[in-house]
Amino acid sequence: MSLESARAFCVRMMSDEDFRAALGNVKSTAEIDKLVSAEYSFTRTEFAKVIGEFVGHKLEEGELEKLICGFYEEQMNAGNTDVCKVVIEWLGTLKN
């Protein structure tokens, strides 16, 4: 598990539309885990640290979840209202 892996995942999310769409269409935490764990390994703490670097400050409690739901706003507006819930549940499965 590493910060480098978390950083690579975030960069891919921002730059790879197909990968982002695949994650935006998931229906379960198992689907996310399959997509992510094939190439990346990071903890929740590492992920939050990298997101904090991108937004320019250390994340407060609950801020990561709000940022993620904002990231998936387009998918939610298109009818996949469960995507935010599923991604938040997946975050809960990550080790700290």
C-alpha positions in Angstrom: 0.0 0.0 0.0 1.4 3.4 -0.8 0.9 7.0 -1.4 2.2 6.6 -4.9 -0.5 4.1 -5.7 -3.2 6.4 -4.3 -1.8 9.3 -6.3 -1.7 7.2 -9.5 -5.3 6.2 -8.9 -6.4 9.8 -8.5 -4.5 10.9 -11.6 -6.1 8.2 -13.6 -9.6 9.1 -12.3 -9.0 12.7 -13.5 -7.5 11.7 -16.9 -9.1 8.5 -18.0 -12.7 9.0 -19.0 -13.3 5.3 -19.6 -12.0 4.3 -16.2 -14.0 7.0 -14.5 -17.1 5.9 -16.3 -16.5 2.3 -15.3 -16.3 3.3 -11.7 -19.3 5.6 -12.1 -21.5 2.6 -13.3 -20.7 0.2 -10.4 -23.5 -1.4 -8.4 -21.5 -2.9 -5.6 -18.4 -2.4 -3.5 -17.1 -5.7 -4.9 -17.2 -4.2 -8.4 -15.2 -1.2 -7.3 -12.7 -3.4 -5.4 -12.2 -5.6 -8.5 -11.5 -2.5 -10.7 -9.3 -0.8 -8.2 -7.4 -3.7 -6.7 -6.3 -5.0 -10.1 -3.8 -2.1 -10.3 -3.8 -0.1 -7.1 -3.2 -0.7 -3.4 -3.7 2.1 -0.8 -5.3 2.7 2.5 -8.1 5.2 3.3 -5.5 7.4 5.1 -3.2 7.4 2.0 -6.2 8.1 -0.3 -7.4 11.0 1.9 -3.8 12.4 2.1 -3.5 12.5 -1.7 -6.9 14.0 -2.1 -5.9 16.7 0.4 -2.8 17.4 -1.6 -5.0 17.9 -4.7 -7.4 20.2 -3.0 -4.7 22.1 -1.1 -5.5 21.3 2.5 -5.8 18.4 5.0 -9.3 17.0 4.8 -11.6 17.5 7.7 -13.8 14.6 9.0 -16.5 13.8 6.4 -14.9 16.0 3.7 -13.6 13.1 1.6 -17.1 11.7 1.3 -18.5 15.1 0.2 -15.8 15.5 -2.4 -16.5 12.0 -3.8 -20.2 12.5 -4.0 -19.5 15.8 -5.9 -17.3 13.9 -8.3 -20.1 11.6 -9.2 -22.8 14.3 -9.5 -23.0 13.7 -13.3 -23.7 10.0 -12.8 -26.3 10.7 -10.1 -28.1 13.2 -12.4 -28.1 10.6 -15.1 -30.0 8.2 -12.9 -27.4 6.2 -11.1 -28.4 7.6 -7.7 -26.7 4.7 -5.8 -23.2 5.4 -7.1 -22.3 7.8 -4.3 -23.7 5.4 -1.6 -21.7 2.5 -3.1 -18.5 4.4 -3.4 -18.8 5.7 0.2 -19.4 2.1 1.3 -16.3 1.0 -0.6 -14.3 3.7 1.2 -15.4 2.1 4.5 -13.9 -1.2 3.4 -10.4 0.4 3.0 -8.0 -0.1 5.8 -6.9 3.0 7.7 
